[in-house]
């Protein structure tokens, strides 16, 4: 206790409050800029920001499904190309074999 009977000197209290507000305000600012702060803000605002993200996600999902559907035909096309390569190899081998044999008499 000091001579006025107070536990804390009022002048010391002002400095303490200033430090707490300075660091507390900085911390609140940094949290508000983080993904956690943005999620809290979206929740406070009624998830209006989340609705825009949902529309964007739905559009991206639609594009991915379209690409997936296009890729489902790749095994068939690859198989067809393999058959064509086999056919060409047989034709080239047949032509080379005919060049090696002497002409028929």
C-alpha positions as CSV (number, residue, x, y, z in Angstrom):
1,X,0.0,0.0,0.0
2,X,1.1,3.5,-0.7
3,X,0.4,6.5,1.4
4,X,-3.0,7.1,-0.1
5,X,-4.1,3.6,0.8
6,X,-4.2,2.5,-2.9
7,X,-2.6,-0.8,-3.9
8,X,-1.4,0.5,-7.3
9,X,-0.1,3.9,-8.2
10,X,-2.5,5.5,-10.9
11,X,0.5,6.7,-12.9
12,X,1.8,3.2,-13.2
13,X,-1.6,2.0,-14.2
14,X,-1.8,4.3,-17.2
15,X,1.5,2.8,-18.5
16,X,0.2,-0.7,-18.0
17,X,-3.1,0.0,-19.8
18,X,-1.2,1.6,-22.7
19,X,1.1,-1.4,-23.1
20,X,-1.9,-3.9,-22.9
21,X,-3.9,-1.9,-25.5
22,X,-0.9,-1.6,-27.8
23,X,0.0,-5.3,-27.8
24,X,-3.7,-6.4,-27.6
25,X,-4.7,-4.2,-30.5
26,X,-1.8,-5.5,-32.6
27,X,-2.7,-9.1,-31.8
28,X,-6.3,-8.5,-32.7
29,X,-5.3,-6.9,-36.0
30,X,-3.0,-9.8,-36.9
31,X,-5.6,-12.4,-36.0
32,X,-8.2,-10.5,-38.1
33,X,-5.9,-10.8,-41.2
34,X,-5.3,-14.5,-40.7
35,X,-7.6,-17.3,-42.2
36,X,-9.0,-17.8,-38.7
37,X,-10.0,-14.1,-38.5
38,X,-11.5,-14.2,-41.9
39,X,-13.6,-17.2,-40.9
40,X,-14.8,-15.5,-37.8
41,X,-15.7,-12.4,-39.8
42,X,-17.6,-14.5,-42.3
43,X,-19.5,-16.1,-39.5
44,X,-20.3,-12.7,-37.9
45,X,-21.5,-11.3,-41.2
46,X,-23.9,-14.2,-41.7
47,X,-21.7,-16.3,-44.0
48,X,-22.3,-14.0,-47.0
49,X,-18.6,-14.3,-47.9
50,X,-18.9,-18.1,-47.7
51,X,-21.8,-18.1,-50.2
52,X,-19.6,-16.4,-52.8
53,X,-16.9,-19.0,-52.1
54,X,-19.5,-21.8,-52.4
55,X,-20.5,-20.5,-55.9
56,X,-16.8,-20.4,-56.9
57,X,-16.3,-23.9,-55.6
58,X,-19.4,-25.2,-57.4
59,X,-18.1,-23.7,-60.7
60,X,-14.7,-25.3,-60.1
61,X,-16.3,-28.6,-59.3
62,X,-18.3,-28.5,-62.5
63,X,-15.2,-27.8,-64.6
64,X,-13.3,-30.7,-62.9
65,X,-16.2,-33.1,-63.6
66,X,-16.2,-32.0,-67.3
67,X,-12.4,-32.7,-67.5
68,X,-12.9,-36.0,-65.8
69,X,-15.6,-37.0,-68.3
70,X,-13.2,-36.1,-71.1
71,X,-10.5,-38.2,-69.5
72,X,-12.7,-41.3,-69.3
73,X,-12.3,-41.8,-73.0
74,X,-8.5,-41.8,-72.8
75,X,-8.1,-45.6,-72.2
76,X,-10.2,-46.3,-75.3
77,X,-8.2,-43.9,-77.4
78,X,-4.9,-45.3,-76.1
79,X,-6.0,-48.9,-76.9
80,X,-7.0,-47.8,-80.4
81,X,-3.6,-46.2,-80.9
82,X,-1.9,-49.4,-79.7
83,X,-3.8,-51.4,-82.3
84,X,-2.8,-49.0,-85.0
85,X,0.9,-49.2,-84.0
86,X,0.7,-53.0,-84.0
87,X,-0.8,-52.9,-87.5
88,X,1.9,-50.6,-88.8
89,X,4.6,-52.8,-87.3
90,X,3.1,-55.8,-89.1
91,X,2.9,-53.9,-92.4
92,X,6.6,-52.7,-92.2
93,X,7.8,-56.2,-91.2
94,X,5.8,-57.7,-94.2
95,X,7.3,-55.1,-96.6
96,X,10.9,-55.8,-95.3
97,X,10.4,-59.6,-95.6
98,X,9.3,-59.1,-99.2
99,X,12.4,-57.1,-100.0
100,X,14.7,-59.8,-98.6
101,X,13.2,-62.7,-100.6
102,X,14.5,-63.3,-104.1
103,X,11.9,-62.8,-106.8
104,X,9.8,-65.8,-107.6
105,X,10.7,-67.6,-110.9
